[in-house]
Amino acid sequence: MKAFTLTLGLAALAKSQSFDWASIDAVPTPSKVVVPIGAGSTTVPYDSNAAVFSAGAEVTASPLSQSVTTALAPGPKRRGRAAVIERDECSPQPLGSGPTPQPDTAEAFLADSSFFSTAENAQAPSGFKRSFKNLQGSNSAYAYMGYTSLDSYSADECASKCEAIHGCNAFNIFFERDPSLDPGVSCPDPPSTTVIKCVFWGGPVYDTNADNNGQWRRDFHVVIAGSNGYNTESFDAPDGYTSTTLGQVAINEPSGCSTYMGVKTFSSGPFDPALCAEACSAQSEYNRAHPDSGGNYQTCQFYNTYMLIQNGGSGVQICSLYSASWDQSYATNDGQWRGDDHYTVDFSVTGSNSTDPGSATCST
């Protein structure tokens, strides 16, 4: 189930290229994902219908106020650390399909020119943009969606498998030096096998979050080479909305306008614009049913949802709601510094109500 928090926003935020820090600080920082080593395959399922239903139900239960109020007090940051469990069995492990450099050492693996040239020559598959190439680390990004081992280093095959997983928006392909036996007392440094691994993510991958450089299993050194990362270039428009892809910038409402309604944050599961579309529609339904004393109400006609990334690592899905639509020329928020932390925008998309995009109300 998609986890999220509902908070009140500040209209001035959209005008000053700032973010709703109260909302961001309230979201727990996810634990760093350690992708299992070795050959194999697993998929983390994502039920979009259930997540969308939950997003709409939460708006009904805790709607945004029709009078937007300030919520800026910073809260504590939460950090987590994943544990690596070691077994002591010396049992045979699934073998990979990649070549085993000689001598059979981690140093020879990292220096192997075939891994370098394969990664360098891998082109971006259709619908994806290459984020980085030929690193010696794998990603720990937002919304882990599983992995599979491949018979050959093929970005096209990895992309095809990603596209078959609902919610997969990015992937990381690399060579991994793994033990052929589960390292134990009687086999502390067994012969290696080279696994060609394809890992799926629901959020963007970068060189900055490709920080998993391997691990030690007793005396065996797991290392990574030829690591390439690719991010999707587009998202489907949710029903009832016309979508525009903005990429790495977010909407700024102009000074003197009052269309900003507030913000919702989604902190688990893959990036999914349908969640923001449902929040927008549900907020409109609630406001129609609960007008003010003068019979007035405000509807959500437009949203801007994006991943807000902290220091090039993981992040949170932001969903900003508006009563009127703004075109791409107002997408000028490319992030900001907050102390020593740098927050950037990615996967930014907008949605306008297909039948009534709304007209902005601005003072002169």
VENDA-V248826 format. One record per backbone hydrogen bond with DSSP energy under -0.5 kcal/mol. NH is the residue of the N-H (numbers start at 1). CO is the residue of the C=O. E is the energy in kcal/mol with one decimal. If there is no record, write none. Layout:
nh->[NH & NH]
co->[CO & CO]
e->[E & E]
//
This chain:
nh->[5 & 7 & 13 & 14 & 14 & 15 & 16 & 16 & 18 & 21 & 22 & 23 & 24 & 25 & 26 & 27 & 27 & 28 & 32 & 35 & 39 & 42 & 44 & 45 & 48 & 51 & 52 & 53 & 54 & 55 & 56 & 57 & 58 & 59 & 60 & 61 & 62 & 68 & 85 & 86 & 90 & 93 & 98 & 101 & 105 & 109 & 110 & 111 & 112 & 112 & 116 & 117 & 118 & 119 & 120 & 121 & 122 & 122 & 128 & 129 & 131 & 132 & 135 & 138 & 140 & 145 & 146 & 147 & 148 & 149 & 150 & 154 & 158 & 159 & 160 & 161 & 162 & 163 & 164 & 165 & 166 & 168 & 169 & 169 & 170 & 171 & 172 & 173 & 174 & 175 & 176 & 177 & 178 & 178 & 180 & 182 & 183 & 184 & 187 & 190 & 193 & 194 & 195 & 195 & 196 & 197 & 197 & 198 & 199 & 200 & 201 & 202 & 202 & 203 & 210 & 211 & 212 & 213 & 215 & 217 & 218 & 219 & 220 & 220 & 222 & 222 & 223 & 223 & 225 & 227 & 228 & 228 & 229 & 230 & 231 & 232 & 233 & 241 & 242 & 243 & 244 & 246 & 246 & 247 & 248 & 250 & 252 & 257 & 258 & 261 & 262 & 263 & 264 & 265 & 266 & 267 & 268 & 271 & 275 & 276 & 277 & 278 & 279 & 280 & 281 & 282 & 283 & 284 & 285 & 286 & 287 & 288 & 289 & 290 & 290 & 292 & 295 & 301 & 301 & 302 & 303 & 304 & 305 & 306 & 307 & 308 & 308 & 309 & 309 & 310 & 311 & 311 & 313 & 316 & 317 & 318 & 318 & 319 & 320 & 321 & 322 & 323 & 325 & 325 & 330 & 331 & 332 & 332 & 333 & 334 & 336 & 338 & 341 & 343 & 343 & 344 & 344 & 346 & 348 & 349 & 350 & 351 & 352 & 353 & 354 & 362 & 363]
co->[265 & 263 & 10 & 10 & 11 & 12 & 12 & 13 & 13 & 19 & 71 & 20 & 20 & 21 & 22 & 23 & 24 & 26 & 80 & 33 & 94 & 147 & 145 & 43 & 46 & 47 & 48 & 49 & 50 & 51 & 52 & 53 & 54 & 55 & 56 & 57 & 58 & 66 & 83 & 84 & 182 & 180 & 194 & 99 & 103 & 105 & 106 & 107 & 108 & 109 & 112 & 113 & 114 & 115 & 116 & 117 & 118 & 119 & 125 & 231 & 229 & 229 & 227 & 212 & 209 & 200 & 200 & 42 & 198 & 40 & 196 & 152 & 154 & 155 & 156 & 157 & 158 & 159 & 160 & 162 & 164 & 165 & 167 & 201 & 201 & 230 & 199 & 228 & 197 & 225 & 195 & 223 & 176 & 193 & 191 & 91 & 181 & 187 & 184 & 187 & 178 & 98 & 176 & 193 & 150 & 174 & 195 & 148 & 172 & 146 & 170 & 142 & 143 & 142 & 207 & 209 & 138 & 211 & 222 & 220 & 216 & 188 & 188 & 217 & 215 & 220 & 177 & 221 & 175 & 135 & 173 & 226 & 132 & 171 & 129 & 169 & 127 & 238 & 352 & 241 & 350 & 244 & 348 & 348 & 246 & 333 & 330 & 254 & 361 & 321 & 321 & 7 & 319 & 5 & 317 & 3 & 3 & 202 & 272 & 272 & 273 & 274 & 275 & 276 & 277 & 278 & 279 & 280 & 281 & 282 & 283 & 284 & 285 & 286 & 287 & 296 & 292 & 299 & 322 & 322 & 351 & 320 & 349 & 318 & 346 & 306 & 316 & 307 & 344 & 314 & 309 & 342 & 310 & 308 & 266 & 306 & 316 & 264 & 304 & 262 & 302 & 259 & 357 & 358 & 327 & 328 & 250 & 330 & 250 & 332 & 343 & 341 & 338 & 336 & 341 & 309 & 342 & 307 & 247 & 305 & 244 & 303 & 242 & 301 & 240 & 360 & 256]
e->[-2.3 & -1.1 & -1.8 & -0.6 & -0.9 & -1.0 & -1.3 & -0.6 & -1.7 & -1.5 & -0.8 & -0.5 & -2.0 & -3.1 & -1.2 & -0.5 & -1.1 & -0.5 & -0.6 & -0.7 & -0.6 & -2.8 & -2.3 & -0.8 & -1.0 & -2.2 & -2.9 & -2.3 & -2.3 & -2.2 & -2.2 & -2.4 & -2.1 & -1.5 & -1.9 & -2.1 & -2.9 & -0.6 & -0.6 & -0.5 & -1.7 & -3.0 & -2.5 & -0.7 & -2.2 & -1.9 & -2.3 & -1.1 & -0.5 & -1.1 & -1.2 & -2.6 & -2.1 & -2.0 & -2.4 & -1.9 & -0.6 & -0.8 & -2.1 & -3.0 & -3.0 & -1.2 & -2.2 & -2.3 & -2.4 & -2.6 & -0.6 & -1.8 & -2.2 & -1.4 & -3.1 & -1.3 & -2.2 & -2.5 & -2.2 & -2.1 & -2.1 & -2.7 & -1.0 & -1.8 & -0.6 & -2.2 & -0.6 & -2.6 & -1.6 & -2.2 & -2.3 & -2.2 & -2.0 & -2.8 & -2.6 & -2.9 & -0.8 & -2.8 & -2.7 & -2.6 & -0.7 & -0.8 & -0.7 & -0.6 & -2.8 & -0.6 & -2.6 & -0.7 & -0.6 & -2.7 & -0.8 & -2.9 & -2.9 & -3.1 & -2.6 & -0.9 & -2.6 & -1.6 & -0.8 & -1.2 & -2.4 & -1.0 & -1.2 & -3.1 & -0.5 & -1.4 & -0.6 & -2.4 & -3.0 & -0.7 & -0.5 & -0.5 & -2.2 & -2.7 & -2.7 & -0.5 & -1.9 & -2.4 & -2.6 & -2.7 & -2.1 & -1.9 & -2.7 & -0.5 & -1.6 & -0.5 & -3.2 & -1.8 & -0.8 & -2.4 & -2.6 & -1.5 & -1.6 & -3.1 & -0.9 & -0.6 & -2.3 & -2.1 & -2.6 & -1.9 & -0.9 & -1.7 & -1.7 & -0.7 & -2.2 & -2.1 & -2.0 & -2.3 & -2.3 & -2.9 & -2.1 & -1.8 & -2.2 & -2.3 & -2.5 & -2.3 & -1.6 & -0.8 & -0.6 & -2.9 & -2.3 & -0.7 & -1.8 & -1.7 & -1.9 & -2.1 & -2.4 & -1.8 & -3.1 & -0.5 & -2.8 & -0.7 & -3.0 & -1.9 & -0.6 & -3.4 & -2.1 & -1.5 & -2.5 & -3.3 & -0.6 & -2.3 & -2.5 & -2.5 & -2.8 & -2.3 & -0.7 & -0.8 & -2.0 & -1.7 & -0.6 & -1.6 & -2.3 & -1.0 & -1.9 & -3.2 & -1.9 & -2.9 & -0.6 & -2.4 & -0.5 & -1.9 & -2.7 & -2.6 & -2.5 & -2.1 & -2.3 & -2.8 & -2.9 & -0.6 & -3.6]
//
